[in-house]
Amino acid sequence: MLETALIAFTTFFATIGPADVAALFAALTPDNTPAERRQMAIRGTLIATAILLAFALFGEALLRLFGISLPALRTAGGILLLLIAIDMVFGRPSGGTTTTTEENAEAAAKDDISVFPLATPLIAGPGAIGATILLVADAQGDRLRIAVVILVLLGMLLLTFLLLLIATQVHKLLGVTGLHVVSRIVGVLLAALAVQFIFDGIGASGILA
């Protein structure tokens, strides 16, 4: 269970990126009052939680509906996470975990960013959704392992919410350099996990037998 928790923690920390989300939130809400920022943080986190829990609970049924096997999901999920990890290590913005330049421009014109881009794609982005489905499916029906994954997910969402409440201070404390250092360290760990997912997927597929 400890291994499952550590893998889930590293994966969610990388794909959700609480510190990055807080920094972008601070950059997008400089003219909002503390009360407005708090309301947006609450609403955005709740919506993102609902999205990710929906994929955690029904993602495997969705895979069966489309005829996607677990080995295929492991391989595809590993590739997606590897691409995100590479962007993290080299300090490049990734569409899997953050917003694009065009999305930032659209968000800057909004008074309320709680749904877009905060809830999605900043918190519940493609990377986080893919990781949620992959980790739950990888538990192979073991209710305890699934519970561990969901608890770690909820813990990461709680951490993200707390950082959103102090987003301005986090942005000032870490700065761009600090955020990149944290991102690169986690990116290396995520890259190793992603490669392991790819190996496991290819191995379980039977194509090398």
Stockholm file with secondary structure:
# STOCKHOLM 1.0

chainA/1-209         MLETALIAFTTFFATIGPADVAALFAALTPDNTPAERRQMAIRGTLIATAILLAFALFGEALLRLFGISLPALRTAGGILLLLIAIDMVFGRPSGGTTTTTEENAEAAAKDDISVFPLATPLIAGPGAIGATILLVADAQGDRLRIAVVILVLLGMLLLTFLLLLIATQVHKLLGVTGLHVVSRIVGVLLAALAVQFIFDGIGASGILA
#=GR chainA/1-209 SS CHHHHHHHHHHHHHHHCHHHHHHHHHHHCTTSCHHHHHHHHHHHHHHHHHHHHHHHHHHHHHHHHTTCCHHHHHHHHHHHHHHHHHHHHTTCCCTTTSCCHHHHHHHHTCSCCIIIIIIIIIISCHHHHHHHHHHHHHTTTCHHHHHHHHHHHHHHHHHHHHHHHTHHHHHHHHHHHHHHHHHHHHHHHHHHHHHHHHHHHHHHHTTTC
#=GC SS_cons         CHHHHHHHHHHHHHHHCHHHHHHHHHHHCTTSCHHHHHHHHHHHHHHHHHHHHHHHHHHHHHHHHTTCCHHHHHHHHHHHHHHHHHHHHTTCCCTTTSCCHHHHHHHHTCSCCIIIIIIIIIISCHHHHHHHHHHHHHTTTCHHHHHHHHHHHHHHHHHHHHHHHTHHHHHHHHHHHHHHHHHHHHHHHHHHHHHHHHHHHHHHHTTTC
//
